[in-house]
Amino acid sequence: MGSNNEVSLRVAEARTRDVGRLIVRIPQRYMRVLGIEPGGEYVEIIGNKRSAYAQVWPAYTDDEDKDYIRMDGVLSKMPASVLVMLLRLGRLI
């Protein structure tokens, strides 16, 4: 994990029901590290060459034990084959 206001996660493809909604899903343990309440808060997602903002939602139950952030191609703007990339999340003030 990172400092108190950022964490590093691997990108995983959003599930079909989340595509186009401009949300990301992260495990609740990381939401606690960032001080984020489930559903409604926005985070900045910083990649190698660009950043984006998205509403953060809790990970699906079967993803809680993984170090993933699930996002769709609209947010990541990357080819579907590039799904493993480290990101830093920081809470917006």
C-alpha positions as CSV (number, residue, x, y, z in Angstrom):
1,M,0.0,0.0,0.0
2,G,1.0,3.6,-0.3
3,S,0.8,6.6,2.0
4,N,-2.4,7.5,3.9
5,N,-4.0,9.1,0.8
6,E,-2.9,6.8,-2.0
7,V,-2.7,3.2,-2.9
8,S,-1.3,1.2,-5.9
9,L,-3.6,-1.3,-7.6
10,R,-3.6,-3.4,-10.8
11,V,-6.2,-2.6,-13.4
12,A,-8.8,-5.2,-14.2
13,E,-11.5,-5.0,-16.8
14,A,-14.9,-3.7,-15.6
15,R,-17.7,-6.2,-15.4
16,T,-20.4,-5.8,-18.1
17,R,-22.9,-4.1,-15.8
18,D,-20.4,-1.3,-14.9
19,V,-19.2,-0.5,-18.4
20,G,-20.0,3.1,-19.4
21,R,-21.0,4.2,-15.9
22,L,-17.7,6.0,-15.2
23,I,-17.2,4.2,-11.9
24,V,-14.3,2.2,-10.5
25,R,-14.5,-0.6,-8.0
26,I,-11.9,-1.2,-5.3
27,P,-11.7,-3.5,-2.3
28,Q,-13.2,-2.0,0.9
29,R,-9.9,-2.3,2.8
30,Y,-8.4,0.2,0.3
31,M,-11.4,2.4,0.7
32,R,-10.7,2.5,4.4
33,V,-7.1,3.4,3.8
34,L,-8.1,6.3,1.6
35,G,-10.9,7.3,4.0
36,I,-13.5,6.9,1.3
37,E,-17.2,6.0,2.0
38,P,-18.8,3.4,-0.2
39,G,-20.6,4.8,-3.2
40,G,-20.5,8.5,-4.1
41,E,-17.0,9.8,-3.5
42,Y,-14.7,10.6,-6.4
43,V,-11.0,9.7,-6.7
44,E,-8.2,10.7,-9.0
45,I,-6.7,7.8,-10.9
46,I,-3.1,8.5,-12.0
47,G,-1.5,6.3,-14.6
48,N,1.8,6.5,-16.4
49,K,0.8,9.2,-19.0
50,R,-2.7,10.5,-17.9
51,S,-5.1,10.8,-15.1
52,A,-8.9,10.5,-14.8
53,Y,-11.6,11.0,-12.2
54,A,-14.2,8.5,-11.3
55,Q,-16.8,7.6,-8.7
56,V,-15.6,4.8,-6.5
57,W,-17.7,1.8,-5.5
58,P,-16.9,-1.2,-3.4
59,A,-15.4,-4.2,-5.2
60,Y,-17.6,-7.2,-5.9
61,T,-17.5,-9.8,-3.1
62,D,-15.2,-12.2,-5.1
63,D,-12.7,-9.3,-5.7
64,E,-12.3,-8.3,-2.1
65,D,-9.2,-10.4,-1.6
66,K,-7.5,-9.0,-4.8
67,D,-5.5,-5.9,-5.3
68,Y,-7.5,-4.8,-8.3
69,I,-9.2,-1.6,-9.5
70,R,-12.0,-2.5,-12.0
71,M,-12.5,0.1,-14.7
72,D,-13.8,0.1,-18.2
73,G,-12.1,1.3,-21.4
74,V,-13.8,4.7,-21.3
75,L,-11.8,5.5,-18.2
76,S,-8.6,3.7,-18.9
77,K,-8.5,4.7,-22.7
78,M,-6.3,1.7,-23.3
79,P,-6.6,-1.3,-25.6
80,A,-8.4,-4.2,-24.1
81,S,-5.2,-6.2,-24.1
82,V,-3.5,-3.8,-21.7
83,L,-5.3,-4.6,-18.4
84,V,-2.4,-4.9,-15.9
85,M,-1.1,-1.5,-15.1
86,L,-0.2,0.0,-11.7
87,L,-2.2,3.1,-10.7
88,R,-2.2,5.5,-7.7
89,L,-5.5,6.6,-6.2
90,G,-5.8,9.7,-4.1
91,R,-8.9,11.1,-2.5
92,L,-10.1,14.4,-3.9
93,I,-10.3,17.3,-1.4
